[in-house]
Amino acid sequence: MVWAGVCYNQKLVLHVIESRMNSGFYCNMLEILHKSFFEQNSNNDFVF
């Protein structure tokens, strides 16, 4: 449950950065990190 809040906050922060820089690099990198985390965690339902 703690990780869910961290992931959500990071996604918001990186979304703001992406909006300011007008680039999808950070969001794409975040999605890769999320996918790699999901592969190692069976409790991914709490994140989204």
Biopython code that builds the backbone (N, CA, C, O; Angstrom):
import numpy as np
from Bio.PDB.StructureBuilder import StructureBuilder

atoms = [
    (1, "MET", "N", (0.827, -1.204, 0.000)),
    (1, "MET", "CA", (0.000, 0.000, 0.000)),
    (1, "MET", "C", (0.862, 1.255, 0.000)),
    (1, "MET", "O", (0.510, 2.259, -0.619)),
    (2, "VAL", "N", (1.987, 1.195, 0.693)),
    (2, "VAL", "CA", (2.871, 2.370, 0.716)),
    (2, "VAL", "C", (3.425, 2.639, -0.674)),
    (2, "VAL", "O", (3.483, 3.785, -1.121)),
    (3, "TRP", "N", (3.835, 1.561, -1.360)),
    (3, "TRP", "CA", (4.407, 1.723, -2.695)),
    (3, "TRP", "C", (3.388, 2.329, -3.661)),
    (3, "TRP", "O", (3.757, 3.077, -4.567)),
    (4, "ALA", "N", (2.116, 2.009, -3.469)),
    (4, "ALA", "CA", (1.082, 2.545, -4.356)),
    (4, "ALA", "C", (1.087, 4.061, -4.304)),
    (4, "ALA", "O", (1.009, 4.717, -5.342)),
    (5, "GLY", "N", (1.179, 4.628, -3.102)),
    (5, "GLY", "CA", (1.210, 6.081, -2.975)),
    (5, "GLY", "C", (2.462, 6.671, -3.605)),
    (5, "GLY", "O", (2.407, 7.729, -4.232)),
    (6, "VAL", "N", (3.577, 5.996, -3.440)),
    (6, "VAL", "CA", (4.837, 6.495, -4.005)),
    (6, "VAL", "C", (4.759, 6.513, -5.524)),
    (6, "VAL", "O", (5.152, 7.493, -6.157)),
    (7, "CYS", "N", (4.256, 5.436, -6.109)),
    (7, "CYS", "CA", (4.150, 5.364, -7.567)),
    (7, "CYS", "C", (3.218, 6.457, -8.085)),
    (7, "CYS", "O", (3.502, 7.099, -9.097)),
    (8, "TYR", "N", (2.117, 6.660, -7.392)),
    (8, "TYR", "CA", (1.146, 7.658, -7.845)),
    (8, "TYR", "C", (1.753, 9.051, -7.774)),
    (8, "TYR", "O", (1.577, 9.846, -8.696)),
    (9, "ASN", "N", (2.462, 9.358, -6.697)),
    (9, "ASN", "CA", (3.077, 10.669, -6.554)),
    (9, "ASN", "C", (4.160, 10.880, -7.610)),
    (9, "ASN", "O", (4.262, 11.964, -8.183)),
    (10, "GLN", "N", (4.956, 9.868, -7.867)),
    (10, "GLN", "CA", (6.008, 9.982, -8.874)),
    (10, "GLN", "C", (5.405, 10.211, -10.250)),
    (10, "GLN", "O", (5.947, 10.970, -11.053)),
    (11, "LYS", "N", (4.288, 9.557, -10.520)),
    (11, "LYS", "CA", (3.659, 9.719, -11.828)),
    (11, "LYS", "C", (3.156, 11.144, -12.002)),
    (11, "LYS", "O", (3.259, 11.711, -13.089)),
    (12, "LEU", "N", (2.612, 11.725, -10.937)),
    (12, "LEU", "CA", (2.145, 13.106, -11.010)),
    (12, "LEU", "C", (3.313, 14.055, -11.235)),
    (12, "LEU", "O", (3.235, 14.954, -12.073)),
    (13, "VAL", "N", (4.395, 13.858, -10.490)),
    (13, "VAL", "CA", (5.564, 14.732, -10.619)),
    (13, "VAL", "C", (6.142, 14.651, -12.020)),
    (13, "VAL", "O", (6.426, 15.675, -12.641)),
    (14, "LEU", "N", (6.318, 13.425, -12.521)),
    (14, "LEU", "CA", (6.901, 13.269, -13.846)),
    (14, "LEU", "C", (5.952, 13.784, -14.921)),
    (14, "LEU", "O", (6.405, 14.244, -15.969)),
    (15, "HIS", "N", (4.656, 13.717, -14.683)),
    (15, "HIS", "CA", (3.701, 14.250, -15.645)),
    (15, "HIS", "C", (3.854, 15.764, -15.746)),
    (15, "HIS", "O", (3.769, 16.324, -16.839)),
    (16, "VAL", "N", (4.077, 16.426, -14.621)),
    (16, "VAL", "CA", (4.299, 17.873, -14.634)),
    (16, "VAL", "C", (5.576, 18.202, -15.393)),
    (16, "VAL", "O", (5.610, 19.140, -16.190)),
    (17, "ILE", "N", (6.634, 17.421, -15.139)),
    (17, "ILE", "CA", (7.898, 17.642, -15.847)),
    (17, "ILE", "C", (7.698, 17.459, -17.342)),
    (17, "ILE", "O", (8.207, 18.240, -18.146)),
    (18, "GLU", "N", (6.956, 16.426, -17.709)),
    (18, "GLU", "CA", (6.718, 16.151, -19.121)),
    (18, "GLU", "C", (5.962, 17.303, -19.768)),
    (18, "GLU", "O", (6.265, 17.704, -20.892)),
    (19, "SER", "N", (4.984, 17.827, -19.056)),
    (19, "SER", "CA", (4.182, 18.915, -19.603)),
    (19, "SER", "C", (5.048, 20.151, -19.833)),
    (19, "SER", "O", (4.891, 20.851, -20.833)),
    (20, "ARG", "N", (5.953, 20.410, -18.911)),
    (20, "ARG", "CA", (6.801, 21.601, -19.036)),
    (20, "ARG", "C", (7.820, 21.448, -20.158)),
    (20, "ARG", "O", (8.120, 22.408, -20.867)),
    (21, "MET", "N", (8.347, 20.242, -20.316)),
    (21, "MET", "CA", (9.386, 20.016, -21.323)),
    (21, "MET", "C", (8.791, 19.596, -22.664)),
    (21, "MET", "O", (9.504, 19.514, -23.664)),
    (22, "ASN", "N", (7.486, 19.328, -22.683)),
    (22, "ASN", "CA", (6.816, 18.917, -23.913)),
    (22, "ASN", "C", (7.496, 17.692, -24.515)),
    (22, "ASN", "O", (7.794, 17.652, -25.709)),
    (23, "SER", "N", (7.736, 16.689, -23.661)),
    (23, "SER", "CA", (8.392, 15.468, -24.113)),
    (23, "SER", "C", (7.827, 14.282, -23.353)),
    (23, "SER", "O", (7.494, 14.407, -22.174)),
    (24, "GLY", "N", (7.713, 13.134, -24.007)),
    (24, "GLY", "CA", (7.176, 11.939, -23.373)),
    (24, "GLY", "C", (8.236, 11.043, -22.769)),
    (24, "GLY", "O", (7.942, 9.921, -22.357)),
    (25, "PHE", "N", (9.474, 11.530, -22.712)),
    (25, "PHE", "CA", (10.577, 10.683, -22.255)),
    (25, "PHE", "C", (10.358, 10.201, -20.828)),
    (25, "PHE", "O", (10.498, 9.014, -20.536)),
    (26, "TYR", "N", (10.011, 11.137, -19.935)),
    (26, "TYR", "CA", (9.902, 10.775, -18.515)),
    (26, "TYR", "C", (8.748, 9.820, -18.271)),
    (26, "TYR", "O", (8.881, 8.874, -17.496)),
    (27, "CYS", "N", (7.613, 10.056, -18.924)),
    (27, "CYS", "CA", (6.469, 9.166, -18.730)),
    (27, "CYS", "C", (6.773, 7.781, -19.278)),
    (27, "CYS", "O", (6.401, 6.781, -18.663)),
    (28, "ASN", "N", (7.440, 7.704, -20.418)),
    (28, "ASN", "CA", (7.799, 6.403, -20.972)),
    (28, "ASN", "C", (8.738, 5.664, -20.034)),
    (28, "ASN", "O", (8.599, 4.458, -19.832)),
    (29, "MET", "N", (9.708, 6.394, -19.453)),
    (29, "MET", "CA", (10.641, 5.775, -18.520)),
    (29, "MET", "C", (9.896, 5.280, -17.295)),
    (29, "MET", "O", (10.207, 4.211, -16.769)),
    (30, "LEU", "N", (8.905, 6.055, -16.829)),
    (30, "LEU", "CA", (8.138, 5.657, -15.655)),
    (30, "LEU", "C", (7.338, 4.406, -15.938)),
    (30, "LEU", "O", (7.238, 3.528, -15.082)),
    (31, "GLU", "N", (6.761, 4.309, -17.137)),
    (31, "GLU", "CA", (6.000, 3.112, -17.488)),
    (31, "GLU", "C", (6.894, 1.876, -17.486)),
    (31, "GLU", "O", (6.473, 0.803, -17.055)),
    (32, "ILE", "N", (8.134, 2.028, -17.969)),
    (32, "ILE", "CA", (9.065, 0.897, -17.973)),
    (32, "ILE", "C", (9.372, 0.472, -16.545)),
    (32, "ILE", "O", (9.447, -0.721, -16.250)),
    (33, "LEU", "N", (9.550, 1.451, -15.656)),
    (33, "LEU", "CA", (9.823, 1.126, -14.260)),
    (33, "LEU", "C", (8.631, 0.418, -13.640)),
    (33, "LEU", "O", (8.800, -0.531, -12.874)),
    (34, "HIS", "N", (7.432, 0.868, -13.964)),
    (34, "HIS", "CA", (6.227, 0.225, -13.430)),
    (34, "HIS", "C", (6.116, -1.205, -13.918)),
    (34, "HIS", "O", (5.811, -2.106, -13.135)),
    (35, "LYS", "N", (6.359, -1.427, -15.208)),
    (35, "LYS", "CA", (6.244, -2.779, -15.755)),
    (35, "LYS", "C", (7.265, -3.707, -15.113)),
    (35, "LYS", "O", (6.947, -4.852, -14.795)),
    (36, "SER", "N", (8.488, -3.224, -14.921)),
    (36, "SER", "CA", (9.505, -4.072, -14.299)),
    (36, "SER", "C", (9.129, -4.373, -12.856)),
    (36, "SER", "O", (9.447, -5.443, -12.337)),
    (37, "PHE", "N", (8.446, -3.422, -12.203)),
    (37, "PHE", "CA", (8.009, -3.668, -10.822)),
    (37, "PHE", "C", (6.874, -4.676, -10.788)),
    (37, "PHE", "O", (6.827, -5.530, -9.902)),
    (38, "PHE", "N", (5.960, -4.583, -11.743)),
    (38, "PHE", "CA", (4.823, -5.504, -11.790)),
    (38, "PHE", "C", (5.292, -6.933, -11.976)),
    (38, "PHE", "O", (4.695, -7.861, -11.430)),
    (39, "GLU", "N", (6.364, -7.120, -12.747)),
    (39, "GLU", "CA", (6.855, -8.470, -12.997)),
    (39, "GLU", "C", (7.358, -9.122, -11.714)),
    (39, "GLU", "O", (7.412, -10.348, -11.621)),
    (40, "GLN", "N", (7.725, -8.312, -10.726)),
    (40, "GLN", "CA", (8.279, -8.846, -9.488)),
    (40, "GLN", "C", (7.278, -8.765, -8.334)),
    (40, "GLN", "O", (7.578, -9.206, -7.224)),
    (41, "ASN", "N", (6.100, -8.209, -8.586)),
    (41, "ASN", "CA", (5.146, -7.998, -7.496)),
    (41, "ASN", "C", (3.766, -8.479, -7.928)),
    (41, "ASN", "O", (3.265, -8.085, -8.982)),
    (42, "SER", "N", (3.159, -9.329, -7.113)),
    (42, "SER", "CA", (1.836, -9.850, -7.436)),
    (42, "SER", "C", (0.731, -8.958, -6.890)),
    (42, "SER", "O", (-0.448, -9.225, -7.126)),
    (43, "ASN", "N", (1.094, -7.895, -6.159)),
    (43, "ASN", "CA", (0.105, -7.006, -5.555)),
    (43, "ASN", "C", (-0.058, -5.724, -6.373)),
    (43, "ASN", "O", (-0.328, -4.660, -5.817)),
    (44, "ASN", "N", (0.107, -5.827, -7.691)),
    (44, "ASN", "CA", (0.054, -4.627, -8.522)),
    (44, "ASN", "C", (-1.347, -4.034, -8.603)),
    (44, "ASN", "O", (-1.513, -2.927, -9.117)),
    (45, "ASP", "N", (-2.360, -4.743, -8.108)),
    (45, "ASP", "CA", (-3.718, -4.200, -8.139)),
    (45, "ASP", "C", (-3.835, -2.953, -7.277)),
    (45, "ASP", "O", (-4.700, -2.113, -7.526)),
    (46, "PHE", "N", (-2.980, -2.815, -6.269)),
    (46, "PHE", "CA", (-3.058, -1.673, -5.373)),
    (46, "PHE", "C", (-2.483, -0.417, -6.018)),
    (46, "PHE", "O", (-2.818, 0.694, -5.607)),
    (47, "VAL", "N", (-1.619, -0.576, -7.025)),
    (47, "VAL", "CA", (-0.961, 0.585, -7.619)),
    (47, "VAL", "C", (-1.947, 1.355, -8.488)),
    (47, "VAL", "O", (-2.035, 2.579, -8.391)),
    (48, "PHE", "N", (-2.681, 0.654, -9.328)),
    (48, "PHE", "CA", (-3.661, 1.318, -10.181)),
    (48, "PHE", "C", (-5.051, 0.820, -9.801)),
    (48, "PHE", "O", (-6.042, 1.246, -10.393)),
]
sb = StructureBuilder()
sb.init_structure("model")
sb.init_model(0)
sb.init_chain("A")
sb.init_seg("    ")
for serial, (resi, resn, name, xyz) in enumerate(atoms, 1):
    if name == "N":
        sb.init_residue(resn, " ", resi, " ")
    sb.init_atom(name, np.array(xyz, "f"), 0.0, 1.0, " ", f" {name:<3s}", serial, name[0])
structure = sb.get_structure()
